[in-house]
Amino acid sequence: MVDLRYDVAIIGSGFGGLVAGSLLSQKGYKVIVVEAHDKVGGFASHFRRKGYSFEVAVHLIEGKGSSNFRDLVFDELNIWDVPLIKSPDFFSVHFGEKSFSMPCDYENALVRLGQEFPNEVSGLRRYFEDMRQISKEHIRFQQSSIFMSLKNPMLSLSYPAFTKFMTISLADYMNSLFKDQRLMWILMANIGFYNDSPGAYSAAMFLLNQAFYYEGGGYYVEGGSQALSDHLAKIIKDHAGEILLLHEVFDSELTEGHCRAIFARRSKGNKAEITKIVADKFIFNCSPSQHTQILKRSKPENPKPSGSAVTLFLGMKSDYVAPKRFSYFNFFGDFERKSENRMSPSALEFSLVNYAALPNADHKRPTLDATILDSWDKWNVSEEEYSLLKTEVQNRWLRRLEEVAPKIVESVEWVEMATPQTIQRFSRNSAGAIYGYDPNSMDLEEVLKRRWAQYEPVDSILKNVFYASAWTSSHGITGVTNAGYQAARALLKRDGVQFQLRF
Ligand SMILES: Cc1cc2nc3c(=O)[nH]c(=O)nc-3n(C[C@H](O)[C@H](O)[C@H](O)COP(=O)(O)OP(=O)(O)OC[C@H]3O[C@@H](n4cnc5c(N)ncnc54)[C@H](O)[C@@H]3O)c2cc1C
């Protein structure tokens, strides 16, 4: 058995773990990151097939804005050094032959929407006004050293917009402003980024998340999200840290309210090599189902997992040209529910990412990927049923794509589909959760607290164990960057070191 000693050991190299690790490395801590895969990044990584490079998950991140706390962490870690490619627009929504391309800034979005929906201009003004107001309040919320409970009567004085929209569902909010269903679906096209339905999701949360894009623009990372993850891994290595790939953490040594060591296994054929990693502190970037097992907890404290998804990865022939009306990020809808190939009962069926629409795109090996949100239960079936379902969904999807982009199928050179089962295998997230916990299953106050920059994700029993992932704060590159910051800050505080980023 190999024996290693570090100040901090991080279990999982997802973006949240890498952010925590690189912040601590810069503060002088000797960090090791232990990752089960052969590359860092978790969902923020890529994979290759037949000369094609596919993004595992991350397609769009917010550019530098004015109220996104994440930006302060990006500054601290020089993440802006990684070149970003601006998406020509936020997204396009296609209902049949009709397309709408959404600009990714407040002013142009209002103008374009106003031209398309002249009877809804006053509602549109209100919508963007509410969004700006919430984003301003968000800065104060993140700076505040005291977390204000939702029950506190002073809340509406300090955060009037938040208080007003927090407990209103997005659907009710939209209905209070607009009449046109098509407009509402255009504005909510990317609700799937938050894995939720308008009837259940808080209007305040939606407005805040949208504000980050309208303020900062939507970007793809040059070289894919792998480049972001590699940037952080390099910071750790440059500060005498280590990234241990292909090692799955499976056990721990616990004494007197502390974790003393973790054990990682590297499989080589029939044999397994075990490494013991002793550290002062531990940060778990993996899912609750994993750390429950590693920390030998009998009762899982799992928050309910978010929903899952199915993604179709398409490697296209080099001469493939997507229809002109397709932008980089596209949503397809079908109000009239005509097609037998429909992919979902929602008005918005699926998203399609068309990398060729980006400046600097690789036109030699163009790729597309399409995603629908889906449930674990539907895919948690016998092996035989799973294989039939997979074939049926893939074929139906290709037929549906042929309807929205005629002759697309003849240009497909490589096709591969990831299901909730694939996602569970890849991420070790229970139920193939794509966004960590399900915010609707949690008390609203708790959801809000977890998003607060001063939140301390410390284990309630083991005083040297911290958490940093989509399961702790919130998901997305923004959510897990904040989660990494929260963990690093809480750990430093434990060592008597003050670390606080401020706008
Ligand atoms: C389909 C999809 C599309 C998305 N699109 C976007 C987008 O466009 N923009 C955006 O900002 N976000 C997007 N997201 C969300 C974003 O990718 C995630 O929220 C974020 O990357 C999760 O980071 P994390 O730190 O929680 O770690 P994860 O990415 O979940 O990584 C956890 C890591 O821990 C490792 N691990 C687990 N258990 C062990 C163990 N026992 N031992 C060792 N290693 C272990 C795993 O292998 C993995 O590498 C998308 C997600 C999905 C699934």
PDBQT file of the ligand as one rigid body, heavy atoms in Angstrom, charges set to zero:
ROOT
HETATM    1  C1  LIG A 601     -26.100  17.618 -19.400  1.00  0.00    +0.000 C 
HETATM    2  C2  LIG A 601     -25.561  18.762 -18.571  1.00  0.00    +0.000 A 
HETATM    3  C3  LIG A 601     -25.447  20.010 -19.139  1.00  0.00    +0.000 A 
HETATM    4  C4  LIG A 601     -24.920  21.062 -18.390  1.00  0.00    +0.000 A 
HETATM    5  N1  LIG A 601     -24.762  22.283 -18.976  1.00  0.00    +0.000 NA
HETATM    6  C5  LIG A 601     -24.179  23.294 -18.280  1.00  0.00    +0.000 A 
HETATM    7  C6  LIG A 601     -23.900  24.537 -18.921  1.00  0.00    +0.000 A 
HETATM    8  O1  LIG A 601     -24.133  24.719 -20.118  1.00  0.00    +0.000 OA
HETATM    9  N2  LIG A 601     -23.332  25.531 -18.162  1.00  0.00    +0.000 N 
HETATM   10  C7  LIG A 601     -23.016  25.355 -16.842  1.00  0.00    +0.000 A 
HETATM   11  O2  LIG A 601     -22.497  26.291 -16.196  1.00  0.00    +0.000 OA
HETATM   12  N3  LIG A 601     -23.257  24.180 -16.226  1.00  0.00    +0.000 NA
HETATM   13  C8  LIG A 601     -23.825  23.154 -16.909  1.00  0.00    +0.000 A 
HETATM   14  N4  LIG A 601     -24.057  21.954 -16.307  1.00  0.00    +0.000 N 
HETATM   15  C9  LIG A 601     -23.825  21.837 -14.845  1.00  0.00    +0.000 C 
HETATM   16  C10 LIG A 601     -22.357  21.712 -14.480  1.00  0.00    +0.000 C 
HETATM   17  O3  LIG A 601     -21.677  20.950 -15.434  1.00  0.00    +0.000 OA
HETATM   18  C11 LIG A 601     -22.231  21.022 -13.118  1.00  0.00    +0.000 C 
HETATM   19  O4  LIG A 601     -23.128  21.601 -12.180  1.00  0.00    +0.000 OA
HETATM   20  C12 LIG A 601     -20.826  21.122 -12.532  1.00  0.00    +0.000 C 
HETATM   21  O5  LIG A 601     -19.826  20.917 -13.519  1.00  0.00    +0.000 OA
HETATM   22  C13 LIG A 601     -20.706  20.100 -11.397  1.00  0.00    +0.000 C 
HETATM   23  O6  LIG A 601     -19.475  20.239 -10.737  1.00  0.00    +0.000 OA
HETATM   24  P1  LIG A 601     -19.169  19.499  -9.364  1.00  0.00    +0.000 P 
HETATM   25  O7  LIG A 601     -18.070  20.248  -8.724  1.00  0.00    +0.000 OA
HETATM   26  O8  LIG A 601     -20.427  19.312  -8.599  1.00  0.00    +0.000 OA
HETATM   27  O9  LIG A 601     -18.582  18.085  -9.761  1.00  0.00    +0.000 OA
HETATM   28  P2  LIG A 601     -18.894  16.941 -10.814  1.00  0.00    +0.000 P 
HETATM   29  O10 LIG A 601     -18.763  17.483 -12.186  1.00  0.00    +0.000 OA
HETATM   30  O11 LIG A 601     -20.140  16.234 -10.456  1.00  0.00    +0.000 OA
HETATM   31  O12 LIG A 601     -17.646  15.997 -10.565  1.00  0.00    +0.000 OA
HETATM   32  C14 LIG A 601     -17.495  15.176  -9.443  1.00  0.00    +0.000 C 
HETATM   33  C15 LIG A 601     -16.232  14.368  -9.659  1.00  0.00    +0.000 C 
HETATM   34  O13 LIG A 601     -16.051  13.495  -8.547  1.00  0.00    +0.000 OA
HETATM   35  C16 LIG A 601     -15.544  12.270  -9.049  1.00  0.00    +0.000 C 
HETATM   36  N5  LIG A 601     -15.845  11.240  -8.060  1.00  0.00    +0.000 N 
HETATM   37  C17 LIG A 601     -17.062  10.861  -7.604  1.00  0.00    +0.000 A 
HETATM   38  N6  LIG A 601     -16.941   9.891  -6.684  1.00  0.00    +0.000 NA
HETATM   39  C18 LIG A 601     -15.612   9.651  -6.562  1.00  0.00    +0.000 A 
HETATM   40  C19 LIG A 601     -14.850   8.746  -5.754  1.00  0.00    +0.000 A 
HETATM   41  N7  LIG A 601     -15.440   7.916  -4.899  1.00  0.00    +0.000 N 
HETATM   42  N8  LIG A 601     -13.501   8.737  -5.866  1.00  0.00    +0.000 NA
HETATM   43  C20 LIG A 601     -12.884   9.597  -6.735  1.00  0.00    +0.000 A 
HETATM   44  N9  LIG A 601     -13.564  10.461  -7.531  1.00  0.00    +0.000 NA
HETATM   45  C21 LIG A 601     -14.909  10.501  -7.429  1.00  0.00    +0.000 A 
HETATM   46  C22 LIG A 601     -16.283  12.071 -10.359  1.00  0.00    +0.000 C 
HETATM   47  O14 LIG A 601     -15.611  11.160 -11.197  1.00  0.00    +0.000 OA
HETATM   48  C23 LIG A 601     -16.287  13.490 -10.909  1.00  0.00    +0.000 C 
HETATM   49  O15 LIG A 601     -15.156  13.758 -11.698  1.00  0.00    +0.000 OA
HETATM   50  C24 LIG A 601     -24.544  20.865 -17.040  1.00  0.00    +0.000 A 
HETATM   51  C25 LIG A 601     -24.625  19.585 -16.482  1.00  0.00    +0.000 A 
HETATM   52  C26 LIG A 601     -25.110  18.539 -17.236  1.00  0.00    +0.000 A 
HETATM   53  C27 LIG A 601     -25.118  17.187 -16.639  1.00  0.00    +0.000 C 
ENDROOT
TORSDOF 0
